[in-house]
Amino acid sequence: MSQPNHSTNSSPAVTNHVAPAESSKTQQAAAKATTESAEEMAPEKIVVEKSPPKPDYPRYRVHPGQPIP
């Protein structure tokens, strides 16, 4: 059988050569995007004073002559 053509973690570690200014801009952009997304994805707000009434109908159907479980 042939050997696979991929590395087995023997390559040197990759270093990050990002300038501090770029890092700061990225962090600011990420914070802004996170805030905007959180505002968009906020749960619905209840705008009525009282919530709707609970239903007062049976949760299952009972036919004549059948016992109620």
C-alpha positions, 0 to 999 in steps of 0.5 A: 500500500502507498503512504498517505500524502499528508503531514503527521504534525511534524511541521514547525508551528505557524507563527502569527505575524499580525501587527498590533494595530491590525489586531486592535482593529479586528477586536473592535470589529468583532465587538461591534459585530457581536453587539449588532448580532445580539441586538438583532437576535434578542428574544421577542418582547411582550407588548401587551399588558396581560398575557393571553388566557390559558385554554379551557378546553380538554386536552384529549377527546372523550367519546360517549361510552369510553372511560376517561383515562 
